[in-house]
Amino acid sequence: MWLRSLSRIACVIVPLWVMPAVAVSLAVSATPVAAQTPSDSVWVKTSSGTYHCPGSHSYGTGKHGQYMAEATAVSRGYKPAKGRSCAARAAARAAPSGAVRTPAHGDSVWVNTRSHDYRCPGATKYGTGKHGAYMTEQAALAAGNHPSKGRRCH
């Protein structure tokens, strides 16, 4: 009913040859967001250049963004939010709560190159952040870095 009254108004404002396009755009915008997004898509914020995984706080939010596959987002140069891919987040969630999560870097520590502190494998913020590098604990200490919260790993 509202579409009919809208089309009467639109006929006055919009030429008749544009009406099919207006009707299609109205139908697409009326489709729920869940129906437009596949479950394995990430939300890309085009203004910030980052993407968010399903289930995260910022997934699907913001005015300037679009859904796409994670591989497509990475190939177009978008970076994962908070520095971890969706696969890494899923693996971290799947690990038992008491297990120590260590990545493929073995006994390496994560050094924040701006604050010059390092975190041990299994720490909450291990491997996160834009500015950092993996290295052995001895190399981190030799380079003048210090352990986070004053506790060494080994």
C-alpha positions as CSV (number, residue, x, y, z in Angstrom):
1,M,0.0,0.0,0.0
2,W,2.7,2.4,1.0
3,L,4.6,1.6,-2.2
4,R,1.6,2.6,-4.3
5,S,1.4,5.9,-2.6
6,L,5.1,6.4,-2.9
7,S,5.0,5.7,-6.6
8,R,2.3,8.4,-7.0
9,I,4.6,10.9,-5.3
10,A,7.7,9.6,-7.2
11,C,5.9,10.1,-10.5
12,V,5.6,13.7,-9.9
13,I,9.3,14.1,-8.9
14,V,11.0,11.3,-11.0
15,P,10.4,10.8,-14.7
16,L,8.5,7.6,-15.5
17,W,11.5,5.9,-17.2
18,V,13.4,5.9,-13.9
19,M,10.5,4.3,-11.9
20,P,11.6,0.7,-12.4
21,A,15.1,1.5,-11.0
22,V,13.5,3.3,-8.0
23,A,11.2,0.3,-7.3
24,V,14.2,-2.1,-7.4
25,S,16.3,0.1,-5.1
26,L,13.4,0.3,-2.7
27,A,13.0,-3.5,-2.7
28,V,16.7,-4.0,-2.1
29,S,16.9,-1.6,0.8
30,A,13.8,-3.2,2.3
31,T,15.6,-6.6,2.4
32,P,16.9,-7.4,5.9
33,V,20.7,-7.2,6.3
34,A,20.9,-10.8,7.4
35,A,19.5,-11.9,4.1
36,Q,22.1,-9.9,2.1
37,T,25.1,-11.2,4.0
38,P,26.6,-14.8,3.8
39,S,27.7,-16.2,7.1
40,D,31.4,-16.4,6.1
41,S,31.7,-12.7,5.1
42,V,33.6,-10.0,6.9
43,W,32.4,-6.4,7.3
44,V,34.9,-4.1,5.6
45,K,34.9,-0.5,6.8
46,T,36.1,1.3,3.6
47,S,36.8,4.6,5.4
48,S,39.3,3.1,7.9
49,G,40.7,0.3,5.7
50,T,39.9,-2.5,8.3
51,Y,37.6,-5.5,8.3
52,H,35.6,-7.0,11.2
53,C,34.8,-10.7,11.8
54,P,31.3,-12.1,12.3
55,G,30.4,-11.8,16.0
56,S,32.6,-8.9,16.7
57,H,31.2,-5.7,18.2
58,S,31.8,-3.6,15.0
59,Y,30.5,-6.3,12.5
60,G,28.0,-4.7,10.2
61,T,28.2,-1.2,11.8
62,G,29.1,2.1,10.2
63,K,27.8,4.0,7.2
64,H,30.7,3.3,4.8
65,G,31.3,-0.4,4.5
66,Q,30.4,-3.6,2.7
67,Y,30.4,-7.4,3.1
68,M,32.9,-9.5,1.3
69,A,34.9,-12.7,1.8
70,E,38.0,-12.4,4.0
71,A,40.4,-13.5,1.3
72,T,38.9,-10.8,-1.0
73,A,39.3,-8.1,1.7
74,V,43.0,-9.1,2.3
75,S,43.7,-9.1,-1.4
76,R,42.3,-5.6,-1.7
77,G,44.6,-4.4,1.0
78,Y,42.2,-4.2,4.0
79,K,43.7,-5.1,7.4
80,P,42.0,-7.1,10.1
81,A,40.7,-5.1,13.1
82,K,43.0,-5.5,16.1
83,G,45.6,-7.3,14.0
84,R,44.1,-10.8,14.0
85,S,42.4,-12.6,11.2
86,C,39.0,-14.3,11.6
87,A,40.7,-17.7,11.4
88,A,43.1,-16.8,14.3
89,R,40.2,-15.5,16.4
90,A,38.2,-18.7,15.8
91,A,41.1,-20.8,16.7
92,A,41.6,-18.8,19.9
93,R,38.0,-19.2,20.9
94,A,38.1,-22.9,20.1
95,A,41.0,-23.6,22.5
96,P,40.1,-24.9,25.9
97,S,40.0,-22.2,28.5
98,G,43.0,-23.6,30.5
99,A,45.2,-24.2,27.5
100,V,48.1,-21.9,26.7
101,R,47.7,-20.5,23.2
102,T,51.0,-20.4,21.3
103,P,51.2,-19.6,17.7
104,A,53.6,-21.0,15.1
105,H,56.3,-18.7,16.5
106,G,57.2,-21.2,19.2
107,D,59.1,-19.6,22.1
108,S,59.1,-16.1,20.6
109,V,57.8,-13.1,22.5
110,W,55.8,-10.3,21.0
111,V,57.6,-7.0,21.2
112,N,55.6,-3.8,21.0
113,T,58.1,-1.6,19.0
114,R,56.6,1.7,20.3
115,S,56.4,1.0,24.0
116,H,59.3,-1.4,24.0
117,D,57.6,-4.0,26.3
118,Y,57.2,-7.6,25.3
119,R,54.5,-10.2,26.0
120,C,54.9,-13.9,26.5
121,P,53.1,-16.6,24.5
122,G,49.6,-17.2,26.0
123,A,49.3,-13.6,27.2
124,T,46.1,-11.8,26.3
125,K,47.6,-9.3,23.9
126,Y,50.3,-11.6,22.5
127,G,50.7,-10.9,18.8
128,T,48.2,-8.0,18.7
129,G,48.8,-4.5,17.7
130,K,50.0,-2.7,14.6
131,H,53.5,-2.0,15.7
132,G,55.4,-5.1,16.8
133,A,57.6,-8.0,16.0
134,Y,58.3,-11.6,17.1
135,M,61.8,-12.4,18.6
136,T,63.3,-14.5,21.3
137,E,63.2,-13.3,24.8
138,Q,67.0,-13.0,24.9
139,A,67.0,-10.9,21.7
140,A,64.2,-8.7,23.1
141,L,66.2,-8.0,26.3
142,A,69.4,-7.4,24.4
143,A,67.6,-4.8,22.3
144,G,66.6,-2.9,25.4
145,N,63.0,-4.1,25.6
146,H,61.4,-5.0,29.0
147,P,58.8,-7.6,30.0
148,S,55.2,-6.5,30.3
149,K,54.2,-6.1,34.0
150,G,57.8,-6.9,35.0
151,R,57.6,-10.6,34.6
152,R,59.9,-12.6,32.3
153,C,58.5,-15.6,30.4
154,H,61.0,-18.3,31.3
